[in-house]
Amino acid sequence: MTRLARIAMLFATLAVGAAPASAAFRPGAPEPVDLAAVIVSDTNGDTPLAEVLAGKPTILHVWATWCAPCRTELPAVARFQAALAAKGLGDRLVLLSVDRSSHAGVAAFLADDLGLDLHTWFDTSRKAGPAFRLFGYPATVVLDGDGAIVWRHAGPLDWDDATLRDALTRYLTPAGQ
């Protein structure tokens, strides 16, 4: 990506405010994604994103430390992840950083700057944006159990909005649970 494209992406990201509750989660027709092309890593090494998703409905939240709206919404993302974890669904919200800095640098940013203990994966392949057709950050996609996109949102979300949280949690919860 050229320097000019990165600057344009930054300005587009900064121009978007948190989505109102009216930006409700409504799953659509599945859009296939080439998950084999997206390689992610954490402190344990590289893995295909398909293995991280484990064939279950998942929320994938893509963010960066240099993204001001990302920094603002991450505490609410952490609260939602904690609520999901209390229901046994904590692994269904996957955070993916597009930063180019080290794992340690991003972990230090989360812990020291934001006071958060969030596991995040890194887009090692630099292919998440194109694979999920993302044009700025933060971005959130909801994937079905086959790894196809059923909902995409560009920009920050109001992760504390009860309507959004309930709809997302219902989508992630297996039938009969």
N, C-alpha and C positions, 0 to 999 in steps of 0.2 A: 504494500500500500504506500502510495507516495506521501510525502510530507503534507502537501496541499489537501489530499483526501483525509488524512488524519485530523488536520485542523478543521476541515468542514464537518467531520464527524463529531468532533468535540463541541463545536458551536451548536450543531443540531441537538446533541445530548443536553447541553445546558439550557436550550430553549424550551425543553419539555418539562413540565411540572408533574407532580404526582398525579396519577390517574384518579379521577373521581370514582365514586362507587358505581356510577353508571357504566364504567368500563368493566362490567361484570364478566365473570368467566362463563362462557357459553361454548362448549366444545363443538367443533365443526367437523367437516369431512376430513379424514386422515390424509396428511400429505407425507409421502415417503421421504425418508432422509437417509443419506449414505453414511450410516454410523461407522462403517469400517474405515472411512477416511479420517475420522476424528479420533486422534490419539491424545489421551490425557495422562497427567502424572500427578503424583503426590510424593511424599517423602519416601514411599516404598517403590517408586519407579513408574515406568510407562505401562499403560493398559488401554485397550480399546474402550471407547465410551460405551459401546454395547454391553460390555461386561459390568460396568458400573451400574447401568440401568437395570440389569438383571431381569429383563423381560416383564417388568411391572410398570403400571402407570407412574410417571415421574414428572415433577416440576423441575425444570432446568433453568437456573437463574445465572445469567452471564453478566459479569461485572469487571471493573478494574479499579485499582487504587487511585488512578489519576482522574477518575470520573466523579465530579462533584455530586451529582444526584445519587450515584452508587453509594458514596460515603454516607450520605444523609439517610438512605433507606436501609442500610445494612443492620442497624440495631432492630428495626421492625422485622426484617427477614429472620434475624436470630430469635426473636420472640415467637414468630410463627413456627420456626423449626423446633423450638422447645415444646410448643403445643403439640406438634405432630409427633415428636418423640414420646411424649406422655401417652399417646395413643398407639405406640408401636409403629409409627410411620416416619420416624426421623430420617431414615435413609431414602425417602421418596422425594425429598427436597435436596437437589444436588446443586452446589455452587461451583461455577466454573470461572476462573480468573483468566483474562486475556492479557495480563501483565507480562512483561518481558523480564522482570526482575526475578530474583531467586525465591524459592519456597520460603526460606527463612525471612527474607525481606517482607513478603506479603503476610506471613504469620505474625511478624513483629508489628506491622501496620495494624492488623486486626486486633492484636492483644494490647499493644501500647497506645496506639492512637485512638482506637475505638472501644477498648476494654471488652472485646468479644472473643469468645472461644468458638470459632467456626471452622469446620473442616472445609477446605476448598481444593478443588482440582485445578490443574493448569492445562490450558490448551496448548500442549506441546507441539501439535501438528500445525497450529495456526490456521485450522480449517473449520472451526466451529462457526464463525461468522458466515462464510459462504454456504456451509452445509445447511444451516438453519435459516438462511436468508435474512441475516441481521444486518442492520445498517447503522446501528448506534448502540450505546450502552447507557444504562442497564437495559437488558432485554430478558424477557421471561417467555419460555415456551413450555407447554404442557404436552407430554408425549403419552401415547397409549402403550399398552403392553408390548406392541410390536415395534416400538421406537418411532412411530409416525407422529408428526405434529398434529395435534387437534386444536391447539390454541396458541396464538403468538401475541405478545404485547411488547411494543417498543416504548422505552421510557420507564420511569419509576412507577411503582404501584403503591397504593395505600395498604400495606400488609397488615395493618391493624383493623381494617374494615371487616366487620363481622360477616357481612354478606359474602364478600370475596373469600374469606377464610373458610366459611362453612361450605361453599360450593367446591372449592379446591379439595377440602378434606373429604367430602362425599365422593368426589371423583377418584381419589386415591384409595378409598376404603374398599376392599374386596366385598363383593356381594355376600350378604348373609352375616356380615360382621357387625 
